[in-house]
Amino acid sequence: MNFQPKALFFDWDHTLWDHDLNAREVLLDLALEYELDIEPKSYWATFEKINNGLWDQYAAGEISQSELREIRFVRFFEEVGIQGPAQEFGDKYLERAPRKTNLMPGAFELIHDLAEHFPLYILTNGFDDIQYVKIEGAGMRSFFKEIITSQQVGTKKPNPQFFHYALTRAGIQAEEALMIGDHVEADVRGALQVGIPAIHYNPFSMETDLPHEIQHLDELRALLKNR
């Protein structure tokens, strides 16, 4: 199927910005700095489990931004059996991780190309103070007409209000947009429920019943008829 959108909506973390690689690099750097006795593979797996769980709670409105930040490394230190300054560790993580610039394969080239043909928007549940640093640091801010965050909207994906807000900012109807993101519920089903066509970016080939998927960002080019 070819899509003919008037604007493209992109998720940021895990879709364009390689969250896992960036976070892993910072965590390993901090582990060395704090002389933590850890095994890197299990260290990362534990953080990923805790972080993903807290973000799911945040997306569901069960915890706030400040609670997520306060809880994350306290739980992490408890889980890996570390005695140490969890809050200080977390503050350093928040300072350093957004300044990492690793992108998903092909992301910069794709966005650079698409920006010449479409108005592009970032739709993210991330926090303003973090996401702007990431996007600027990756050298991609100039490619996007607007960065739309959950803080700005006052609600999060997949809430329909978030997507309606984005459509209003873009000045288009739902069928004239195209959403591209990695998260099945927040990005894809959230967009589809308000009539926005959506493509699931699925680099790890997870099983879904979604109608449109790509495993590499370069595949998006062939799906855009009016590019």
Contacts in CASP RR format, 6 or more apart in sequence:
PFRMAT RR
TARGET T0000
AUTHOR 0000-0000-0000
METHOD contacts of the structure
MODEL  1
MNFQPKALFFDWDHTLWDHDLNAREVLLDLALEYELDIEPKSYWATFEKI
NNGLWDQYAAGEISQSELREIRFVRFFEEVGIQGPAQEFGDKYLERAPRK
TNLMPGAFELIHDLAEHFPLYILTNGFDDIQYVKIEGAGMRSFFKEIITS
QQVGTKKPNPQFFHYALTRAGIQAEEALMIGDHVEADVRGALQVGIPAIH
YNPFSMETDLPHEIQHLDELRALLKNR
1 212 0 8 1.000
1 223 0 8 1.000
2 223 0 8 1.000
2 224 0 8 1.000
2 225 0 8 1.000
3 178 0 8 1.000
3 197 0 8 1.000
3 199 0 8 1.000
3 223 0 8 1.000
3 224 0 8 1.000
3 225 0 8 1.000
4 224 0 8 1.000
4 225 0 8 1.000
4 226 0 8 1.000
5 118 0 8 1.000
5 176 0 8 1.000
5 177 0 8 1.000
5 178 0 8 1.000
5 197 0 8 1.000
5 224 0 8 1.000
5 226 0 8 1.000
6 118 0 8 1.000
6 119 0 8 1.000
6 170 0 8 1.000
6 172 0 8 1.000
6 176 0 8 1.000
6 177 0 8 1.000
7 118 0 8 1.000
7 119 0 8 1.000
7 120 0 8 1.000
7 121 0 8 1.000
7 170 0 8 1.000
7 171 0 8 1.000
7 172 0 8 1.000
7 176 0 8 1.000
7 177 0 8 1.000
7 178 0 8 1.000
8 114 0 8 1.000
8 118 0 8 1.000
8 119 0 8 1.000
8 120 0 8 1.000
8 121 0 8 1.000
8 177 0 8 1.000
8 178 0 8 1.000
8 180 0 8 1.000
9 121 0 8 1.000
9 122 0 8 1.000
9 123 0 8 1.000
9 166 0 8 1.000
9 170 0 8 1.000
9 177 0 8 1.000
9 178 0 8 1.000
9 179 0 8 1.000
9 180 0 8 1.000
9 191 0 8 1.000
9 196 0 8 1.000
10 16 0 8 1.000
10 111 0 8 1.000
10 120 0 8 1.000
10 121 0 8 1.000
10 122 0 8 1.000
10 123 0 8 1.000
10 179 0 8 1.000
10 180 0 8 1.000
10 181 0 8 1.000
11 122 0 8 1.000
11 123 0 8 1.000
11 124 0 8 1.000
11 157 0 8 1.000
11 179 0 8 1.000
11 180 0 8 1.000
11 181 0 8 1.000
11 182 0 8 1.000
11 183 0 8 1.000
11 186 0 8 1.000
11 187 0 8 1.000
11 201 0 8 1.000
12 122 0 8 1.000
12 124 0 8 1.000
12 126 0 8 1.000
12 131 0 8 1.000
12 134 0 8 1.000
12 135 0 8 1.000
13 19 0 8 1.000
13 124 0 8 1.000
13 126 0 8 1.000
14 20 0 8 1.000
14 104 0 8 1.000
14 181 0 8 1.000
14 182 0 8 1.000
14 183 0 8 1.000
15 104 0 8 1.000
15 107 0 8 1.000
15 180 0 8 1.000
15 181 0 8 1.000
15 182 0 8 1.000
15 187 0 8 1.000
15 201 0 8 1.000
16 103 0 8 1.000
16 104 0 8 1.000
16 107 0 8 1.000
16 111 0 8 1.000
16 138 0 8 1.000
16 140 0 8 1.000
16 217 0 8 1.000
17 102 0 8 1.000
17 103 0 8 1.000
17 104 0 8 1.000
17 107 0 8 1.000
17 134 0 8 1.000
17 135 0 8 1.000
17 138 0 8 1.000
18 102 0 8 1.000
18 103 0 8 1.000
18 104 0 8 1.000
20 48 0 8 1.000
21 100 0 8 1.000
21 102 0 8 1.000
22 97 0 8 1.000
22 100 0 8 1.000
22 101 0 8 1.000
22 102 0 8 1.000
23 47 0 8 1.000
23 51 0 8 1.000
23 93 0 8 1.000
23 97 0 8 1.000
23 100 0 8 1.000
24 44 0 8 1.000
25 100 0 8 1.000
25 102 0 8 1.000
26 93 0 8 1.000
26 96 0 8 1.000
26 97 0 8 1.000
26 100 0 8 1.000
27 43 0 8 1.000
27 44 0 8 1.000
27 47 0 8 1.000
27 93 0 8 1.000
28 40 0 8 1.000
28 43 0 8 1.000
28 44 0 8 1.000
29 96 0 8 1.000
30 36 0 8 1.000
30 89 0 8 1.000
30 92 0 8 1.000
30 93 0 8 1.000
30 96 0 8 1.000
31 38 0 8 1.000
31 40 0 8 1.000
31 43 0 8 1.000
34 84 0 8 1.000
34 89 0 8 1.000
36 43 0 8 1.000
36 82 0 8 1.000
38 80 0 8 1.000
38 82 0 8 1.000
42 80 0 8 1.000
43 80 0 8 1.000
46 76 0 8 1.000
46 79 0 8 1.000
46 80 0 8 1.000
47 76 0 8 1.000
50 72 0 8 1.000
50 75 0 8 1.000
50 76 0 8 1.000
50 79 0 8 1.000
51 72 0 8 1.000
54 63 0 8 1.000
54 68 0 8 1.000
54 71 0 8 1.000
54 72 0 8 1.000
54 75 0 8 1.000
55 68 0 8 1.000
55 125 0 8 1.000
57 63 0 8 1.000
57 68 0 8 1.000
58 64 0 8 1.000
58 65 0 8 1.000
58 68 0 8 1.000
58 125 0 8 1.000
58 156 0 8 1.000
59 125 0 8 1.000
59 156 0 8 1.000
59 157 0 8 1.000
59 158 0 8 1.000
59 186 0 8 1.000
61 156 0 8 1.000
63 71 0 8 1.000
65 127 0 8 1.000
65 151 0 8 1.000
69 90 0 8 1.000
69 94 0 8 1.000
70 87 0 8 1.000
72 90 0 8 1.000
73 86 0 8 1.000
73 87 0 8 1.000
73 89 0 8 1.000
73 90 0 8 1.000
73 93 0 8 1.000
74 86 0 8 1.000
74 87 0 8 1.000
76 86 0 8 1.000
77 83 0 8 1.000
77 84 0 8 1.000
77 86 0 8 1.000
77 89 0 8 1.000
94 130 0 8 1.000
98 130 0 8 1.000
98 131 0 8 1.000
98 133 0 8 1.000
98 134 0 8 1.000
99 133 0 8 1.000
99 137 0 8 1.000
101 137 0 8 1.000
101 138 0 8 1.000
101 139 0 8 1.000
103 138 0 8 1.000
104 201 0 8 1.000
104 203 0 8 1.000
104 217 0 8 1.000
105 203 0 8 1.000
105 216 0 8 1.000
105 217 0 8 1.000
106 216 0 8 1.000
106 217 0 8 1.000
106 218 0 8 1.000
107 217 0 8 1.000
108 138 0 8 1.000
108 139 0 8 1.000
108 140 0 8 1.000
110 217 0 8 1.000
110 218 0 8 1.000
110 220 0 8 1.000
110 221 0 8 1.000
111 120 0 8 1.000
111 140 0 8 1.000
111 143 0 8 1.000
112 143 0 8 1.000
113 221 0 8 1.000
114 120 0 8 1.000
114 143 0 8 1.000
114 220 0 8 1.000
114 224 0 8 1.000
114 227 0 8 1.000
115 142 0 8 1.000
115 143 0 8 1.000
115 144 0 8 1.000
117 224 0 8 1.000
117 226 0 8 1.000
117 227 0 8 1.000
118 224 0 8 1.000
118 227 0 8 1.000
119 145 0 8 1.000
119 170 0 8 1.000
120 143 0 8 1.000
120 144 0 8 1.000
120 145 0 8 1.000
121 144 0 8 1.000
121 145 0 8 1.000
121 146 0 8 1.000
121 147 0 8 1.000
121 148 0 8 1.000
121 166 0 8 1.000
121 169 0 8 1.000
121 170 0 8 1.000
122 131 0 8 1.000
122 135 0 8 1.000
122 144 0 8 1.000
122 146 0 8 1.000
122 147 0 8 1.000
122 148 0 8 1.000
123 148 0 8 1.000
123 157 0 8 1.000
123 162 0 8 1.000
123 163 0 8 1.000
123 166 0 8 1.000
123 179 0 8 1.000
123 187 0 8 1.000
124 131 0 8 1.000
124 147 0 8 1.000
124 148 0 8 1.000
124 149 0 8 1.000
124 150 0 8 1.000
125 149 0 8 1.000
125 150 0 8 1.000
125 156 0 8 1.000
125 157 0 8 1.000
125 186 0 8 1.000
126 149 0 8 1.000
126 150 0 8 1.000
126 151 0 8 1.000
127 149 0 8 1.000
127 150 0 8 1.000
127 151 0 8 1.000
128 149 0 8 1.000
128 151 0 8 1.000
128 152 0 8 1.000
131 147 0 8 1.000
131 149 0 8 1.000
132 141 0 8 1.000
132 147 0 8 1.000
135 141 0 8 1.000
135 144 0 8 1.000
135 147 0 8 1.000
141 147 0 8 1.000
145 170 0 8 1.000
146 169 0 8 1.000
146 170 0 8 1.000
148 162 0 8 1.000
148 165 0 8 1.000
148 166 0 8 1.000
148 169 0 8 1.000
150 156 0 8 1.000
150 157 0 8 1.000
150 162 0 8 1.000
153 161 0 8 1.000
153 162 0 8 1.000
153 165 0 8 1.000
154 161 0 8 1.000
155 161 0 8 1.000
155 162 0 8 1.000
156 162 0 8 1.000
156 186 0 8 1.000
157 163 0 8 1.000
157 183 0 8 1.000
157 186 0 8 1.000
157 187 0 8 1.000
157 190 0 8 1.000
158 185 0 8 1.000
158 186 0 8 1.000
158 187 0 8 1.000
158 189 0 8 1.000
158 190 0 8 1.000
158 191 0 8 1.000
158 193 0 8 1.000
160 190 0 8 1.000
160 193 0 8 1.000
160 194 0 8 1.000
163 174 0 8 1.000
163 179 0 8 1.000
163 190 0 8 1.000
163 191 0 8 1.000
163 194 0 8 1.000
163 196 0 8 1.000
164 194 0 8 1.000
166 177 0 8 1.000
167 173 0 8 1.000
167 174 0 8 1.000
167 177 0 8 1.000
167 194 0 8 1.000
167 196 0 8 1.000
170 177 0 8 1.000
174 194 0 8 1.000
174 195 0 8 1.000
174 196 0 8 1.000
175 195 0 8 1.000
175 196 0 8 1.000
175 197 0 8 1.000
177 191 0 8 1.000
177 196 0 8 1.000
177 197 0 8 1.000
178 196 0 8 1.000
178 197 0 8 1.000
178 198 0 8 1.000
178 199 0 8 1.000
178 224 0 8 1.000
179 187 0 8 1.000
179 188 0 8 1.000
179 191 0 8 1.000
179 196 0 8 1.000
179 197 0 8 1.000
179 198 0 8 1.000
179 199 0 8 1.000
180 187 0 8 1.000
180 198 0 8 1.000
180 199 0 8 1.000
180 201 0 8 1.000
180 220 0 8 1.000
181 187 0 8 1.000
181 188 0 8 1.000
181 198 0 8 1.000
181 199 0 8 1.000
181 200 0 8 1.000
181 201 0 8 1.000
182 200 0 8 1.000
182 201 0 8 1.000
182 202 0 8 1.000
182 203 0 8 1.000
184 200 0 8 1.000
184 208 0 8 1.000
184 210 0 8 1.000
187 198 0 8 1.000
187 200 0 8 1.000
188 198 0 8 1.000
188 199 0 8 1.000
188 200 0 8 1.000
188 210 0 8 1.000
189 198 0 8 1.000
190 196 0 8 1.000
190 198 0 8 1.000
191 197 0 8 1.000
191 198 0 8 1.000
192 198 0 8 1.000
197 212 0 8 1.000
198 210 0 8 1.000
198 212 0 8 1.000
199 212 0 8 1.000
199 213 0 8 1.000
199 214 0 8 1.000
199 220 0 8 1.000
199 223 0 8 1.000
200 208 0 8 1.000
200 210 0 8 1.000
200 212 0 8 1.000
200 213 0 8 1.000
200 214 0 8 1.000
201 213 0 8 1.000
201 214 0 8 1.000
201 217 0 8 1.000
202 208 0 8 1.000
202 213 0 8 1.000
202 214 0 8 1.000
202 215 0 8 1.000
203 215 0 8 1.000
203 216 0 8 1.000
205 215 0 8 1.000
212 223 0 8 1.000
214 220 0 8 1.000
214 223 0 8 1.000
221 227 0 8 1.000
END
